[in-house]
Amino acid sequence: MADKMDVQRGTVSLMILRTLEVMGPIHGFGIQKRIEDVSRGKHSINYGTLYPVLLKLEQEGFIRGEWRPSENKRRAKFYALTRAGRAELARETKRWHETTEVIGWFLAARRSEA
């Protein structure tokens, strides 16, 4: 089994927003499964982490939740990205790319470049 990874603070929000952009409206279990699948099992989110982040994103207006029946006919809250959420996803994606670029510079730097 693959080792699980810790992720930086705020990254869970980015993964949730991106999941909703790609998948459309989906319930918490679906979000959790998608993150685990896309990370090839390297990252899983427990419910104690996932649902507070979903609540925070909903309170910030980045996602909206709606109760409705799931595939197995049980009631579930489905989350969807809002317009503000799309803008936040774009900002956070840009910030993440900038951060990884800078880290890449440090990892590639040789002593003579210091």
Secondary structure, 3 states (H helix, E strand, C coil): CCCCCCCCCCHHHHHHHHHHHHHCCEEHHHHHHHHHHHCCCCCCCCHHHHHHHHHHHHHCCCEEEEEEECCCCCEEEEEEECHHHHHHHHHHHHHHHHHHHHHHHHHHCCHHHC
